[in-house]
Structure formats: structure tokens, C-alpha cells
């Protein structure tokens, strides 16, 4: 049977001993492994490995020895308690052996926990578990973790009762990172807050989050949007020394002003509109963009976008004008617009 995401949390945390087995599959091997570890720990407990109540085998072994799964499910150990058999990296080649094992399973036998990569609807392995009336089949998708899943991940890292603003930024961060990168970020945050009783702040989340490739030009984008003309020359010189091309600055500025356009053009107002931006904006950058939006009218933002488009076309053309001079003049014009109504 298919196990829906809504019912998955309940089963993974409190597996029914009358269920003979579960197949967990998905493209993200780390998320699949997390679900497998969760259900195994809940079923057999933390001491199962030492008490020999947990057996592991690669899925490839079942092709050579189809009876190995049945033997492992039926085997009785020296210690009492529930048992489990983990079959990792199972493929369709293991389907016949697992079908026989599920068919001969009886109450008191070990629970079969099989994992696999991405499976198509035509997969024999997937059809086996979906068609079995007693076993479960759980698909693990690459969707960003929701608030409930993030809270579980935080609890596992020893972080709880976070401020509302901090949770908002973590949910936003989860939508911008790969699941594995987000888990590593939470582990880094937990290490940073070790033995620190103060609440995790949005500023700390922003500092510990991975920096995007565009982060190096954030300084100049903020200088433009905030009208700090005197800062443009030194920042451009530093970026040029780092090998950042003027066209890259122009593209970054256009992206930044499109975000400002979304804020100032929304009838709900910037404070409400910023929560709808994709990719999400969080941490100190969120507060800074809100302040910038207050200094720009819709007309000025649209004028800035037209100027940036013309500058970008000029930079990509066969003009003999120095690219840095073209970009610098455009950025100065934009910074002069800041604060005007």
C-alpha cells in the first residue's frame, strides 16, 4: 500500500509490528536514509545492533541468494525484542526475493525495511510494495522541508523554542538550499549555539547560511538602492580586482531592482509583499530591502529597470566605450534616483 506523506510521520515514529515491511525510495539518498533510520530506531530501539536484533544486507546480494531475506526475517536471536532487516539499494532484481519474503512473513518475524533510489511507476519493486495489502511503500520527494519537518530537525540538533522571526527565516532558507545543504547548515547552527542559552536570532541564521554566488556584489547593490554614490567607485574597484565583470554587476542590479519593483508595486504594501518573494528573502537582508523599498517610488524603479536594460545591451554590444565606465555611469544615475519621489 502507498503510505501518504500525511500518514508517514505517524508510522515512522510508531511502526505497527503487524506490518511486514516498508519500501522507502526517492532521488535524495540522504532523506531516504533518514526515514529508514527513523523507522528502524522506533521499531527496534537504540540497542538493537549490539543485541543482534538488526540485520543489514545490500539489495544486490538477494540476486545471488534469494533465500537470504527469508532466513534473516525468520532468524531468532539471543535477545528478546522486535527485530528488523534492512535491505539497502534494492533494485527490481531484488523484487522476486522480496516478494517471497513478504509472502512468507508472519507475526513475530523481523520487519523488512528496504530502500531504493528513484523508481518509476513501472518498477517491479515499487509495484510489489504498493500492491501488497500489508506492506507499505513510501515515496520521499525532493520538496523543501516544511515547518513541521524543520522543527523535528531542530529538535534532533538540540534546538527548540526558536523565536518566530528565526523560524520564518529558516523556513525561507530551506526553500533556497538543497536538502542536504540545509541539514548541514542546521548542524553548523547547532554547533555554533552549543552551550549558548540565548535564543537563535535571524542575524545568526544569515551569518551561518551558505552565501550565494551573487553575495560578493551585494555591497554595491545596497549602495545603489540606498543612494550612497561615494561608495560606488571603491566597491567597483574591489570587484574589478576580484575579476567580477561589469555585465555581472548589471545583471545583479537588475535582479535586485526587480525585487524592489515587486515590493513597491504590490497593493498590500512592501511589508506584506516581501513574504511572497521567490526566492525568499530572509534575515537582515529582508529588513534592508524593506527600508530600500520605502525610498523608491514605482515610477523610479521602472525608470531604473529601463536604464539597466539599456546599459546591459550596450555592455553586450560591440561598442568601443570602456565597459567599466558605462556600468559606473549607469550605477551613479541609479543611486541619484534613490530617495526621490
N, C-alpha and C positions, 0 to 999 in steps of 0.2 A: 504494500500500500504506500501511496505517496504520503509523506509527512509534511504538512504545510508549515511554512515559517512561523505562523501564529502558534501552532501546537508544538513546534520543535523545542522551544525553551523548557516547557514542562517535562517533556520526555527525556531530554538530555540531562536535566537536573535530577529527575526521579524516574529512571527507566523501569518499566514494568518487567518483572522477572519472567512473565509468561510470553514475552516477545522473543522469538528465537534469534533474531538478528536484525541488523540495520546496515544499509549501504549509504555511505556519505561520499558524495562526489562533487567536483567543481574544479574550475580552472585555477583557483588560488590554493596552492598546496598548503600554505600556512594556515589559512582559515579552515580548510578541511581537517588538518591535523589538530587544530584547537577543538573543533567539535568532537573529534574522535577521543581526545584526551578527556574532554568534559564528561562524555557519557561513560567512558571506562572508569574514571575515578568515582563517579556517582554510583556505579553498579558494584564494583569490587573493592573500593576503598584504597587508601594510600599504601597499604602494606601488602597488596596483592602480589607484587613482583617478588618480594622477599619470601612470601609464603607459598610461592609456586602456584598461584591461582590465576596467573596471567600467562598466556602463550602468544607468541608472535611468529608470524611466518610471511614471507613475500608471496604475493599472488602468483609469481612465476613458478613457484615450487609445486603448485597444485596441478600444473600441466604434466609434470613428471610423476607425481604421486597423488592422484585424485583422492585416495582414501585418507590422506593426512588430515584433512579438515574434519572428517568424521571422528577419527581417532582422537584429535585434540578436543573436540566437543564432548566426547563421552568419557575422556580420561578423568580419573578421580585422584586428587592429591592427598597429601598427608594432613593438610589443614582444612578445617571446615570453613564454609562460606561460599558465596557466589563466585563463579569463575567466568573468564572471558577469553575469547580467541580473537586476536587482531590479525586481519589479512590486509597488508598494505599493498598499494599499487596494483590492485586487481584489474584485470582486463577481461575481454569477452572470452579469452581462452580459459579462464578460471570458472566460467559460468556453469559448465556441466558438473564440476566437482562441488560447487557451492549449492547447486540445485539438489544434488543428492544429500548433502549435509543438512540442508533446511528440511528436506522431506523426512529424514530420519530423526530430526531433533525432537526431544521430549523434555517435559518439565524436569528441572534439576540439572540439565546439561548446561554447558558454558554458553554464554551469549556470544554470537558471531558479530563482530564489528569489522566490516570491510570498507576500505577506502579506495577511491579511484579518481582519476583526473576528469576532464570534461568528457561527458558521454552524450552521444546523440540519442534522439528518441528511438532509433532503430537498434540501439545497443542491446545485445543479448543479456548482459549483466543488469542493465537498468530494467529491462522488461521482466527479468526474473524477480527482482525485489518488488517492483511495482505490482506485479501480478500475484504475488504471494499474499494470502489473506491474513497471515500472522506477522510477517516481517515488515519492516519499514524501509522507505527509500527517501533520503533527504538530499535535496539539491542545495548547494552552497553557492550563492551568486556573488558577483563582484560589486554589488551595490555598496555605497559608502555606509558605514555603520550608523545606525540611528542613535537617538539619545539614550534609550534603554540599554543598548549594547555597549555604548561608550561608558555608561555608569558601571556596568559589570566589569569592563576592562579596567576602569579606575579602581574599583574595589579590589580587584586582583593585585593591583600595584600598591595597595595600601592607601589610596587617596579617596576620601569621601567628604560629603557635605561641602562641595565646592560652591562658591558664590554664583549667582545666576548669570552674571556677566561673563564669568570664566567658562561656565558650561556652554553658553551661547557661542563663544569663540572656539571652543573645542569642537562643537558640532560643525561649525563653519570650516574649521581646519580639516576635519575628516572628509569633507567634500572636495578638497583640493589635493589631497595626497593619496597615493596608493595605499591600500590597507596595510601592507607590510611596513611602509614608511610611517604610517600613523601609529602603529603599535610600537615601533622603535622610538618615536617621539614621546609617547606616553611613558615608556621605560626610562627615557632620559629625564623627563619631568619628575618622575618618582625618585630617581637618584638625586636630582637637584634638591628636592624637598625632603630628603632623608633627615630625620631629627629636627625638622623645621616645623613648628606648630602653627606658624602664620598661614592664613588661607592663601591658596594659589591665586595669583592675580592675572588679569588679562595681559598686563605688560610682561610678566614672566612667560606666559604662553607664547607671546610674539617673539621674545628673545630666544626661546628654546626651539621654536619651529624651524624646519628647514627653510633656507632662503631660496627664493625663486631666481631664475636666471636673470630676470629683469630688475632684481633688487639693487644692483650697482648703479642704476640710473634713477633710483627713487629720489635721491637728493635733488637732482636738477628738476625733476617733475614737480616736486613740492616748492622749489624756489620759483618756478614759473607761476604755478597756481596761487602762490602767496605774494606775488609781486616783488620778490627780492632780486631786483636786477643786478645789484652789486655782486651777488654770489654766482651769477651765471658764468662769467669768464673763468674764475678759478676752478669751478666744477668741470667745465668743458675741457680745460687743460688737463685736469686729472684723468678724465675719461679718455681723452686722446692718448695720454701716456699709457693707459691700460689697453689700448687697441680698440676701444669702442668707436664704431663708425658713426658719423653724423646721421646717416639714414636710420640707424638703430635708435638713436635718441628721438628722432622724428616719429618713428613708429610707436615708441613707448609713450611719447607725449600725446599722440592721437588716441591711444588706448585709454590714457588717463582722462582725457577730456571727454571721451565717450561715456565714461563712468560718471563724470560730473554732469554731463547732459542728462543722463538717466535720473540723476538726483534732482536737478533743478526743474526738469520738465514734468515730474510726477505730481499730479494734483494732490496727492496725500501729503506732500512735503518731504524734504530730504530725510528727516529722522525716521519716517516710516518706509521710504523707498529703499534705504540702504540695506534693509534686511532681505530685499528681493534680488539684490545684485548677484550675478553669476559670472565668474567665480565669486564666492563670498568674500567680503572684506571684514576683517576682524582685528581686535587688539587696538593699539594706539593709532594704527593707520585708519581705522574706522572713524575715530574721533577727529583725526586730522582732516579727513575728506569731508566730514560734516561741516567743519569750520570753513574749509575752502568753498564748499557749495554756498555758504551764506554770503560770500564775497563776489559771486558770479551771477549775473542775470542770464536768462535763457538766450537772449539775443547775443550777448558777448560770447557765450560758449559756442554758439553756432558760427559766429564770426571766426573764433579761434580754430574751429574744426576746418572751416574753408581755407584759412591761411595755412594750416598744417598740410592739408591735401595738396595745395598748390606747391608748397615747399618740397613735399615728398616727390612730386612729379618732376620738379626741377632737379632734385638731387639724383634722380634716376635717369635723367636725360643726358644728352651729350654736351651740356653746357661747359664752357671753359672757366666759369666762375669757381672760385675755391669753395669746396663743399662745406668746410667748417664755417666760412664767412656767411654763406647762405643760411645755414642752420642757426648760427648765433644771432643773426639779424631777426630771423623769424621768432626765435625764442624771446628776444628782447621785446618785440612787438606784443607778444602774448603776455609777458609779465606786466607790461604797461596797462593792459586791459584789466588786470586784477583789481578788484575793489570798486570799479566804475559801475554805474547803473544806467 
